[in-house]
Amino acid sequence: METPTRYCSALAALAFLLTGYAAAGVPQSEPHLSPTECRDLAALKSNAPPTKSQHRSELSALRKAGYNPSPWHNDPHYPANLHAAQRLVDQWFETDCKPY
């Protein structure tokens, strides 16, 4: 019975960290994504065949959002942490990449 409680606590801590990072760590007026990341993420959302550059941009954006894809990083909260980072990147895309 200890595992579900620990899992919920870890998810709550992750959500707190992600919201704290967005609210206090980085000024909201500055863009989180570079123009290159915006262009490449827009291309990925169009369902066109992806390029290596687009995948690198997507990974870069996910890392900025706190995701660590290292194969040696044994994360017991995968895929929840990936989904949280993806939601944050999607939010950034909506605010930072309007021209795309």
ABEGO torsion letter per residue (X at the ends): XAAAAAAAAAAAAAAAAAAAAAAAABBAABBABBAAAAAAAAAAAAGBBBBAAAAAAAAAAAAAAGBBABAABBBAAOAAAAAAAAAAAAAAAAAAAAAX
